[in-house]
């Protein structure tokens, strides 16, 4: 009986562990972006509800809280934009 009760308790805890904390996911994504050469001052990551993700103006780079929240990436003025050509050397 004790083994059955323990098994039920462990199985019920698995979904809670699978739901990632938004702050943890956001920190992991931030570190990956920084490792790819984007300075920390060059982007923002915002957590928004799913229904506001399209209106945020950024790119969805992750999700959290059992897929009820999206993590939005936006470049800021502190980052070099690859689409802007470098000035010509004289």
OpenMM code with the backbone's topology and positions (N, CA, C; nanometers):
from openmm import Vec3, app, unit

residues = "UNK UNK UNK UNK UNK UNK UNK UNK UNK UNK UNK UNK UNK UNK UNK UNK UNK UNK UNK UNK UNK UNK UNK UNK UNK UNK UNK UNK UNK UNK UNK UNK UNK UNK UNK UNK UNK UNK UNK UNK UNK UNK UNK UNK UNK UNK UNK UNK UNK UNK UNK UNK UNK UNK UNK UNK UNK UNK UNK UNK UNK UNK UNK UNK UNK UNK UNK UNK UNK UNK UNK UNK UNK UNK UNK UNK UNK UNK UNK UNK UNK UNK UNK UNK UNK UNK UNK UNK UNK UNK".split()
positions = [
    Vec3(0.0824, -0.1194, 0.0000),
    Vec3(0.0000, 0.0000, 0.0000),
    Vec3(0.0870, 0.1260, 0.0000),
    Vec3(0.1947, 0.1231, 0.0796),
    Vec3(0.2821, 0.2398, 0.0857),
    Vec3(0.3492, 0.2656, -0.0489),
    Vec3(0.3874, 0.1577, -0.1183),
    Vec3(0.4506, 0.1735, -0.2493),
    Vec3(0.3533, 0.2339, -0.3496),
    Vec3(0.2284, 0.1923, -0.3437),
    Vec3(0.1270, 0.2464, -0.4347),
    Vec3(0.1055, 0.3945, -0.4086),
    Vec3(0.0965, 0.4313, -0.2827),
    Vec3(0.0765, 0.5718, -0.2455),
    Vec3(0.1966, 0.6561, -0.2890),
    Vec3(0.3162, 0.6031, -0.2686),
    Vec3(0.4372, 0.6746, -0.3094),
    Vec3(0.4421, 0.6919, -0.4612),
    Vec3(0.4048, 0.5889, -0.5340),
    Vec3(0.4025, 0.5971, -0.6805),
    Vec3(0.3041, 0.7022, -0.7286),
    Vec3(0.1886, 0.7066, -0.6686),
    Vec3(0.0874, 0.8057, -0.7068),
    Vec3(0.1380, 0.9462, -0.6786),
    Vec3(0.2018, 0.9654, -0.5654),
    Vec3(0.2538, 1.0982, -0.5302),
    Vec3(0.3627, 1.1411, -0.6282),
    Vec3(0.4515, 1.0496, -0.6650),
    Vec3(0.5581, 1.0835, -0.7589),
    Vec3(0.5031, 1.1164, -0.8970),
    Vec3(0.4064, 1.0389, -0.9421),
    Vec3(0.3477, 1.0641, -1.0736),
    Vec3(0.2711, 1.1959, -1.0770),
    Vec3(0.2104, 1.2337, -0.9674),
    Vec3(0.1360, 1.3599, -0.9658),
    Vec3(0.2301, 1.4798, -0.9612),
    Vec3(0.3549, 1.4610, -0.9171),
    Vec3(0.4507, 1.5713, -0.9105),
    Vec3(0.5187, 1.5974, -1.0438),
    Vec3(0.5173, 1.5027, -1.1351),
    Vec3(0.5854, 1.5186, -1.2638),
    Vec3(0.5316, 1.6372, -1.3432),
    Vec3(0.4003, 1.6563, -1.3576),
    Vec3(0.3539, 1.7726, -1.4329),
    Vec3(0.3983, 1.9051, -1.3722),
    Vec3(0.4099, 1.9127, -1.2418),
    Vec3(0.4555, 2.0368, -1.1787),
    Vec3(0.6000, 2.0658, -1.2151),
    Vec3(0.6822, 1.9631, -1.2216),
    Vec3(0.8224, 1.9827, -1.2576),
    Vec3(0.8368, 2.0177, -1.4047),
    Vec3(0.7441, 1.9704, -1.4876),
    Vec3(0.7523, 1.9956, -1.6320),
    Vec3(0.7167, 2.1394, -1.6670),
    Vec3(0.6428, 2.2062, -1.5815),
    Vec3(0.6044, 2.3444, -1.6078),
    Vec3(0.7202, 2.4349, -1.5680),
    Vec3(0.7895, 2.4854, -1.6658),
    Vec3(0.9085, 2.5661, -1.6395),
    Vec3(0.8705, 2.7050, -1.5907),
    Vec3(0.9472, 2.7540, -1.4961),
    Vec3(0.9306, 2.8898, -1.4465),
    Vec3(0.9681, 2.9879, -1.5564),
    Vec3(0.8888, 3.0915, -1.5723),
    Vec3(0.9176, 3.1905, -1.6770),
    Vec3(1.0530, 3.2574, -1.6547),
    Vec3(1.0866, 3.2856, -1.5308),
    Vec3(1.2147, 3.3515, -1.5044),
    Vec3(1.3315, 3.2600, -1.5375),
    Vec3(1.3169, 3.1310, -1.5119),
    Vec3(1.4230, 3.0355, -1.5433),
    Vec3(1.4412, 3.0239, -1.6945),
    Vec3(1.3310, 3.0110, -1.7667),
    Vec3(1.3380, 2.9993, -1.9126),
    Vec3(1.3937, 3.1279, -1.9724),
    Vec3(1.3488, 3.2408, -1.9226),
    Vec3(1.3961, 3.3707, -1.9713),
    Vec3(1.5470, 3.3855, -1.9483),
    Vec3(1.5960, 3.3439, -1.8323),
    Vec3(1.7393, 3.3521, -1.8027),
    Vec3(1.8195, 3.2601, -1.8943),
    Vec3(1.7689, 3.1407, -1.9202),
    Vec3(1.8380, 3.0479, -2.0103),
    Vec3(1.8465, 3.1044, -2.1516),
    Vec3(1.7377, 3.1608, -2.2000),
    Vec3(1.7356, 3.2196, -2.3348),
    Vec3(1.8301, 3.3389, -2.3414),
    Vec3(1.8297, 3.4206, -2.2369),
    Vec3(1.9171, 3.5376, -2.2323),
    Vec3(2.0637, 3.4966, -2.2431),
    Vec3(2.1028, 3.3928, -2.1706),
    Vec3(2.2412, 3.3454, -2.1759),
    Vec3(2.2783, 3.2946, -2.3144),
    Vec3(2.1864, 3.2265, -2.3809),
    Vec3(2.2130, 3.1773, -2.5166),
    Vec3(2.2319, 3.2935, -2.6138),
    Vec3(2.1508, 3.3969, -2.5999),
    Vec3(2.1625, 3.5139, -2.6879),
    Vec3(2.2959, 3.5838, -2.6658),
    Vec3(2.3342, 3.6002, -2.5399),
    Vec3(2.4618, 3.6650, -2.5069),
    Vec3(2.5786, 3.5820, -2.5598),
    Vec3(2.5707, 3.4497, -2.5468),
    Vec3(2.6769, 3.3625, -2.5991),
    Vec3(2.6881, 3.3707, -2.7508),
    Vec3(2.5811, 3.4135, -2.8182),
    Vec3(2.5845, 3.4298, -2.9637),
    Vec3(2.6354, 3.5677, -3.0051),
    Vec3(2.6857, 3.6448, -2.9095),
    Vec3(2.7507, 3.7703, -2.9423),
    Vec3(2.6662, 3.8954, -2.9302),
    Vec3(2.5435, 3.8847, -2.8852),
    Vec3(2.4597, 4.0034, -2.8673),
    Vec3(2.4842, 4.0555, -2.7263),
    Vec3(2.5225, 4.1834, -2.7127),
    Vec3(2.5471, 4.2365, -2.5784),
    Vec3(2.4175, 4.2391, -2.4962),
    Vec3(2.4330, 4.2279, -2.3661),
    Vec3(2.3160, 4.2265, -2.2770),
    Vec3(2.2322, 4.3528, -2.2924),
    Vec3(2.2959, 4.4634, -2.3256),
    Vec3(2.2229, 4.5889, -2.3447),
    Vec3(2.1580, 4.5968, -2.4830),
    Vec3(2.1796, 4.4962, -2.5665),
    Vec3(2.1326, 4.5004, -2.7043),
    Vec3(1.9994, 4.4334, -2.7299),
    Vec3(1.9341, 4.3838, -2.6257),
    Vec3(1.8055, 4.3165, -2.6465),
    Vec3(1.7231, 4.3179, -2.5189),
    Vec3(1.5961, 4.2928, -2.5353),
    Vec3(1.5073, 4.2735, -2.4213),
    Vec3(1.4320, 4.1428, -2.4400),
    Vec3(1.3981, 4.0798, -2.3306),
    Vec3(1.3115, 3.9636, -2.3286),
    Vec3(1.1942, 3.9961, -2.2384),
    Vec3(1.0748, 3.9830, -2.2910),
    Vec3(0.9546, 4.0127, -2.2143),
    Vec3(0.8638, 3.8912, -2.2110),
    Vec3(0.8009, 3.8673, -2.0968),
    Vec3(0.7043, 3.7593, -2.0815),
    Vec3(0.5653, 3.8205, -2.0966),
    Vec3(0.4893, 3.7685, -2.1930),
    Vec3(0.3544, 3.8202, -2.2181),
    Vec3(0.2563, 3.7033, -2.2301),
    Vec3(0.1286, 3.7276, -2.2009),
    Vec3(0.0287, 3.6222, -2.2223),
    Vec3(0.0206, 3.5864, -2.3701),
    Vec3(-0.0189, 3.4641, -2.3986),
    Vec3(-0.0266, 3.4159, -2.5371),
    Vec3(-0.1039, 3.5102, -2.6279),
    Vec3(-0.2155, 3.5638, -2.5805),
    Vec3(-0.3002, 3.6462, -2.6668),
    Vec3(-0.2382, 3.7825, -2.6976),
    Vec3(-0.1303, 3.8199, -2.6301),
    Vec3(-0.0640, 3.9477, -2.6565),
    Vec3(0.0671, 3.9313, -2.7329),
    Vec3(0.1047, 3.8088, -2.7644),
    Vec3(0.2341, 3.7837, -2.8286),
    Vec3(0.2432, 3.8478, -2.9666),
    Vec3(0.1356, 3.8409, -3.0455),
    Vec3(0.1399, 3.8973, -3.1808),
    Vec3(0.1489, 4.0490, -3.1792),
    Vec3(0.0910, 4.1129, -3.0793),
    Vec3(0.0890, 4.2590, -3.0720),
    Vec3(0.2175, 4.3157, -3.0107),
    Vec3(0.3073, 4.2309, -2.9660),
    Vec3(0.4260, 4.2782, -2.8949),
    Vec3(0.5303, 4.3411, -2.9867),
    Vec3(0.5286, 4.3058, -3.1147),
    Vec3(0.6245, 4.3626, -3.2084),
    Vec3(0.7590, 4.2942, -3.2068),
    Vec3(0.7728, 4.1855, -3.1343),
    Vec3(0.8995, 4.1141, -3.1288),
    Vec3(0.8850, 3.9723, -3.1807),
    Vec3(0.9869, 3.8941, -3.1582),
    Vec3(0.9903, 3.7561, -3.2041),
    Vec3(0.9721, 3.6631, -3.0839),
    Vec3(0.8823, 3.5665, -3.0971),
    Vec3(0.8616, 3.4686, -2.9908),
    Vec3(0.9815, 3.3735, -2.9902),
    Vec3(1.0503, 3.3660, -2.8759),
    Vec3(1.1687, 3.2812, -2.8654),
    Vec3(1.1529, 3.1720, -2.7597),
    Vec3(1.0384, 3.1689, -2.6919),
    Vec3(1.0169, 3.0667, -2.5908),
    Vec3(0.8782, 3.0756, -2.5327),
    Vec3(0.8464, 2.9782, -2.4496),
    Vec3(0.7184, 2.9780, -2.3799),
    Vec3(0.7387, 2.9184, -2.2417),
    Vec3(0.6441, 2.9452, -2.1519),
    Vec3(0.6560, 2.8970, -2.0147),
    Vec3(0.5172, 2.8881, -1.9525),
    Vec3(0.5158, 2.8486, -1.8255),
    Vec3(0.3916, 2.8325, -1.7501),
    Vec3(0.2896, 2.7493, -1.8266),
    Vec3(0.3349, 2.6288, -1.8637),
    Vec3(0.2484, 2.5339, -1.9343),
    Vec3(0.1940, 2.5930, -2.0639),
    Vec3(0.2793, 2.6682, -2.1326),
    Vec3(0.2479, 2.7297, -2.2621),
    Vec3(0.1361, 2.8332, -2.2551),
    Vec3(0.1216, 2.8995, -2.1411),
    Vec3(0.0236, 3.0085, -2.1306),
    Vec3(0.0896, 3.1448, -2.1486),
    Vec3(0.2222, 3.1486, -2.1422),
    Vec3(0.2977, 3.2729, -2.1579),
    Vec3(0.3999, 3.2542, -2.2687),
    Vec3(0.4313, 3.3621, -2.3403),
    Vec3(0.5343, 3.3600, -2.4443),
    Vec3(0.6476, 3.4533, -2.4024),
    Vec3(0.7679, 3.4197, -2.4447),
    Vec3(0.8841, 3.5048, -2.4200),
    Vec3(0.9193, 3.5712, -2.5516),
    Vec3(0.9201, 3.7042, -2.5498),
    Vec3(0.9376, 3.7856, -2.6703),
    Vec3(1.0752, 3.8514, -2.6700),
    Vec3(1.1461, 3.8366, -2.7813),
    Vec3(1.2787, 3.8958, -2.8008),
    Vec3(1.2665, 4.0194, -2.8878),
    Vec3(1.3296, 4.1286, -2.8439),
    Vec3(1.3363, 4.2500, -2.9252),
    Vec3(1.4771, 4.3064, -2.9148),
    Vec3(1.5322, 4.3464, -3.0290),
    Vec3(1.6630, 4.4132, -3.0283),
    Vec3(1.6429, 4.5579, -2.9886),
    Vec3(1.7434, 4.6140, -2.9241),
    Vec3(1.7379, 4.7536, -2.8829),
    Vec3(1.8497, 4.8305, -2.9510),
    Vec3(1.8562, 4.9598, -2.9272),
    Vec3(1.9570, 5.0448, -2.9905),
    Vec3(2.0985, 5.0078, -2.9493),
    Vec3(2.1149, 4.9348, -2.8415),
    Vec3(2.2471, 4.8960, -2.7951),
    Vec3(2.3093, 4.7851, -2.8777),
    Vec3(2.2330, 4.7259, -2.9697),
    Vec3(2.2844, 4.6132, -3.0489),
    Vec3(2.3163, 4.6577, -3.1902),
    Vec3(2.4149, 4.5920, -3.2475),
    Vec3(2.4452, 4.6167, -3.3876),
    Vec3(2.3435, 4.5423, -3.4709),
    Vec3(2.2855, 4.6095, -3.5689),
    Vec3(2.1838, 4.5492, -3.6541),
    Vec3(2.2507, 4.4973, -3.7806),
    Vec3(2.2404, 4.3664, -3.8048),
    Vec3(2.3057, 4.3056, -3.9214),
    Vec3(2.2474, 4.3542, -4.0528),
    Vec3(2.1264, 4.4087, -4.0527),
    Vec3(2.0649, 4.4519, -4.1779),
    Vec3(2.1142, 4.5905, -4.2217),
    Vec3(2.1819, 4.6618, -4.1345),
    Vec3(2.2342, 4.7933, -4.1692),
    Vec3(2.3771, 4.7784, -4.2159),
    Vec3(2.4071, 4.8221, -4.3393),
    Vec3(2.5444, 4.8079, -4.3894),
    Vec3(2.6415, 4.8939, -4.3099),
    Vec3(2.7637, 4.8430, -4.2965),
    Vec3(2.8676, 4.9185, -4.2272),
    Vec3(2.9087, 5.0372, -4.3133),
    Vec3(2.9483, 5.1477, -4.2499),
    Vec3(2.9936, 5.2632, -4.3283),
    Vec3(3.1193, 5.2285, -4.4097),
    Vec3(3.1265, 5.2848, -4.5268),
    Vec3(3.2407, 5.2576, -4.6154),
    Vec3(3.3648, 5.3256, -4.5609),
    Vec3(3.4766, 5.2546, -4.5685),
    Vec3(3.6050, 5.3109, -4.5226),
    Vec3(3.6597, 5.4026, -4.6322),
    Vec3(3.7137, 5.5160, -4.5922),
    Vec3(3.7684, 5.6126, -4.6886),
    Vec3(3.9172, 5.6107, -4.6869),
] * unit.nanometer
topology = app.Topology()
chain = topology.addChain("A")
for resn in residues:
    res = topology.addResidue(resn, chain)
    for name in ("N", "CA", "C"):
        topology.addAtom(name, app.Element.getBySymbol(name[0]), res)
